[in-house]
């Protein structure tokens, strides 16, 4: 069977349009949801918003403070990071605690290729072709209890391999291990992905190998890398950046052009890979990073300025 590559991928907007149609027909989740190769390729060629970020930028321009605070340091310092063998545990408010290894992460679930916008809280953006599985598949397998209201994620703690954990100055002064969290509704949403690859290949260490969270309507710091533990809990977890600076980084971290960071505007974003150092394209920021039709209902009645 031919392995899918980025040029074969169905754009996520087509994916969800077809999903809605199939849901109405009562066949959502059916094997009929197959990639529409021709339409995807045409969209990639004609829609500037879906122009893939060059692969060298995606693997060479990273925030992963465990390997340094400069954008080029993760690629350099994570080169020898060991991602296999690997263990990911799922525990907490579940009836079926799980322990998954590298093979489980790559072979236990049906992997999909999806092109997602990626928006950093620092007001830069990319368009990235991920490979992974919906987080809801993993959560369902763990069989949550009625008390499960939130999902807490934790990255690997290994100061010997991660110099930013060994040296607080090198690692940005963060208390490690890195922690993130979602509501159960966010975690169960079909757009929420556990990614194990990009550009048709396995994830590289600087991109969060061997498995990372990808939540495309939220700022990038929510998409925690190199995950070793997922805990379902009744209490809202305190995420790393919220703990460090709660007035700047909230729990939800939804992309919102109307809610500025205290130190810069979020109304527009710098498109990585769109030009040279002084000619990079800027474009308006989209509410929920362009996924409002799919996810806005999750926050109905919630003040997005207070719950930022």
C-alpha positions in Angstrom: 0.0 0.0 0.0 1.4 3.4 -0.9 2.4 5.6 2.0 0.7 9.0 2.0 2.9 12.1 1.7 2.1 15.7 2.1 1.0 16.2 -1.5 -1.5 13.4 -1.1 -3.2 14.9 2.0 -6.8 16.0 2.1 -6.9 19.6 3.5 -8.6 19.5 6.9 -11.4 21.9 5.7 -12.4 19.3 3.0 -12.0 16.6 5.6 -14.5 18.2 7.9 -16.9 19.2 5.2 -17.1 15.6 4.2 -17.3 14.5 7.8 -20.3 16.7 8.4 -22.0 15.2 5.3 -21.3 11.7 6.4 -22.4 12.4 9.9 -25.7 13.6 8.5 -25.9 10.3 6.6 -25.1 8.3 9.8 -21.8 7.0 8.5 -19.2 9.3 10.3 -16.1 7.4 11.0 -16.7 5.2 8.0 -13.9 3.9 5.8 -15.5 6.2 3.1 -13.6 9.1 4.6 -10.7 8.7 2.2 -8.2 11.3 1.0 -9.3 13.3 -2.0 -5.9 13.6 -3.6 -6.7 15.8 -6.5 -8.7 18.4 -4.5 -6.0 18.6 -1.9 -3.2 19.1 -4.4 -5.2 21.9 -6.1 -5.9 23.7 -2.8 -2.2 23.5 -1.9 -1.3 25.1 -5.2 -4.0 27.9 -5.2 -4.8 28.9 -1.7 -2.0 31.0 -0.1 -3.3 30.2 3.3 -2.5 26.5 2.7 1.0 26.9 1.3 3.1 24.4 3.2 5.9 25.9 5.2 9.3 24.6 3.8 10.4 21.5 5.6 13.7 23.0 6.5 11.9 25.8 8.4 9.6 23.3 10.2 12.5 21.2 11.4 14.9 24.1 12.0 12.8 26.9 13.6 11.5 25.5 16.9 10.5 26.4 20.4 11.6 23.5 22.6 13.2 25.0 25.7 14.4 21.7 26.9 17.0 22.1 24.2 17.6 25.8 24.4 15.7 29.1 24.0 16.9 30.1 20.6 15.0 28.9 17.6 18.0 27.0 16.1 19.1 25.3 19.3 16.6 22.4 19.4 17.8 21.1 16.1 21.4 21.2 17.2 21.1 20.0 20.8 18.3 17.4 20.3 20.2 15.6 17.5 21.2 12.6 19.7 18.0 12.6 21.8 16.8 9.0 22.2 13.1 8.5 21.3 13.0 4.7 21.0 12.4 2.9 23.2 9.7 5.1 24.6 6.9 4.7 27.1 3.6 6.7 27.3 1.3 6.0 30.2 -2.4 7.0 30.5 -3.8 7.0 34.0 -5.9 8.9 36.5 -9.7 8.9 36.1 -9.8 5.9 33.8 -11.0 2.3 34.1 -8.4 0.9 31.9 -4.9 2.5 32.5 -2.6 2.1 29.6 1.1 1.8 28.9 2.1 2.3 25.3 5.5 1.8 23.7 7.0 3.2 20.4 5.5 0.5 18.3 2.0 1.1 19.9 2.2 4.8 19.1 3.0 4.1 15.4 1.0 1.0 14.8 -1.8 0.5 17.2 -4.0 3.3 15.8 -4.9 4.2 12.2 -2.6 7.1 11.3 -3.9 10.0 9.3 -2.2 12.7 7.4 -3.5 16.2 8.1 -2.5 19.7 7.1 -2.9 22.1 9.9 -2.2 25.8 10.5 0.2 26.3 13.4 0.2 29.6 15.3 2.8 30.5 17.9 1.9 32.9 20.7 4.9 34.9 19.6 2.8 35.9 16.5 4.4 33.7 13.9 2.8 31.0 11.9 3.4 27.9 9.8 1.3 25.4 7.8 2.4 21.8 8.6 1.5 18.4 7.3 1.3 16.1 10.4 0.8 12.4 10.7 -0.9 11.0 13.7 -4.1 9.7 15.4 -7.0 11.5 17.1 -6.4 11.8 20.8 -10.0 10.7 21.4 -9.1 7.2 20.2 -6.6 6.9 23.0 -8.9 8.3 25.6 -11.7 6.0 24.7 -9.3 3.1 24.9 -8.5 4.1 28.5 -12.3 4.3 29.3 -12.7 7.5 31.3 -14.7 7.6 34.5 -17.5 10.1 35.1 -15.0 12.2 37.1 -12.7 12.9 34.2 -13.1 16.6 33.4 -9.6 17.5 32.2 -6.6 15.9 30.6 -3.1 16.7 31.9 0.0 16.1 29.7 3.6 15.8 30.8 6.8 15.7 28.8 9.8 13.6 29.5 12.1 14.7 32.4 15.6 13.7 31.6 18.2 16.4 32.4 21.0 14.2 31.1 19.5 14.3 27.6 17.8 17.6 27.8 20.3 20.4 28.6 17.5 22.9 29.2 16.3 20.8 32.2 19.8 20.5 33.5 20.6 24.3 33.3 17.7 26.7 34.2 19.4 29.5 32.4 19.8 27.5 29.2 16.2 26.3 29.5 14.5 29.6 30.1 13.9 29.4 33.8 11.1 26.9 33.5 10.2 24.4 36.2 10.4 21.0 34.4 8.9 18.7 33.4 6.7 20.7 31.0 3.0 20.3 31.7 -0.1 21.1 29.6 -3.8 20.5 29.9 -7.1 20.5 28.0 -10.7 20.1 28.9 -12.2 16.7 28.1 -14.3 18.4 25.4 -11.2 19.8 23.8 -9.3 16.5 24.1 -12.1 14.5 22.5 -12.6 16.9 19.6 -11.7 15.2 16.3 -9.2 18.0 15.3 -7.0 17.2 18.4 -4.2 15.0 17.2 -1.4 13.0 18.7 1.2 13.5 16.1 4.0 11.0 15.4 5.2 12.4 12.1 5.4 15.3 9.7 6.1 15.6 6.0 5.4 11.9 5.7 8.3 11.0 8.0 8.6 10.1 11.7 8.9 13.2 14.0 12.4 14.5 14.6 13.5 15.1 18.2 13.3 18.9 17.8 9.7 18.6 16.7 8.6 16.6 19.7 9.5 13.0 18.9 8.3 10.4 19.2 4.8 11.7 20.1 3.4 15.2 20.6 0.0 16.9 21.0 -1.3 19.0 18.1 -4.2 21.3 18.8 -4.5 23.6 15.8 -6.9 26.2 17.1 -4.6 27.0 20.1 -1.3 28.7 20.5 1.6 26.4 19.9 2.7 26.1 23.5 -0.4 24.0 24.2 0.9 21.4 21.7 3.2 19.7 24.2 6.2 17.7 22.8 7.7 14.3 23.7 4.8 13.3 25.9 5.4 10.5 28.4 2.3 10.8 30.6 -1.4 11.6 30.1 -3.6 11.9 33.2 -7.3 12.3 33.2 -8.4 14.4 36.2 -11.3 16.1 37.9 -9.3 19.3 38.5 -8.0 21.7 36.0 -4.2 21.2 35.7 -1.8 24.2 36.1 0.1 24.3 32.8 3.8 25.3 32.7 3.5 28.8 31.2 0.4 29.6 33.3 2.4 28.8 36.4 5.3 30.9 35.2 3.3 34.0 34.1 -0.5 33.6 34.6 -1.1 37.2 33.5 0.4 36.4 30.1 -0.5 32.8 29.5 -3.9 31.4 30.3 -5.2 27.9 30.5 -7.2 28.0 27.2 -4.7 29.8 24.9 -7.1 29.9 22.0 -5.8 31.9 19.0 -7.7 35.2 19.2 -6.9 38.4 17.3 -9.0 40.4 19.7 -7.0 39.5 22.8 -3.5 40.7 22.7 -0.5 39.4 24.6 0.4 42.0 27.3 3.6 42.7 25.4 2.5 42.5 21.7 -0.5 42.5 19.4 -2.1 39.3 18.2 -4.0 40.9 15.4 -1.5 39.7 12.7 1.1 37.1 12.3 4.5 36.6 10.6 4.4 33.8 8.1 7.6 31.7 8.4 9.1 30.7 5.1 7.4 33.4 3.1 10.5 35.6 2.5 13.8 36.9 3.7 14.5 38.3 7.1 13.1 41.7 6.3 10.4 40.7 3.7 8.4 38.1 5.6 4.7 38.2 4.8 2.3 39.3 7.5 -1.3 38.3 7.5 -4.4 38.8 9.7 -4.8 36.4 12.6 -7.9 34.3 12.4 -10.1 33.6 15.3 -9.4 30.1 16.6 -6.6 30.0 13.9 -9.3 29.6 11.2 -11.1 26.7 12.9 -14.0 28.6 14.4 -16.6 26.7 12.5 -15.4 23.5 14.1 -14.5 24.5 17.6 -16.3 27.7 18.6 -19.2 25.7 20.2 -16.8 24.4 22.8 -16.6 27.9 24.3 -20.3 28.9 24.0 -21.0 31.3 26.9 -17.4 31.6 27.9 -15.8 35.1 28.1 -12.7 34.6 25.9 -11.1 37.7 27.3 -11.3 36.4 30.8 -10.6 32.8 29.9 -7.7 33.5 27.5 
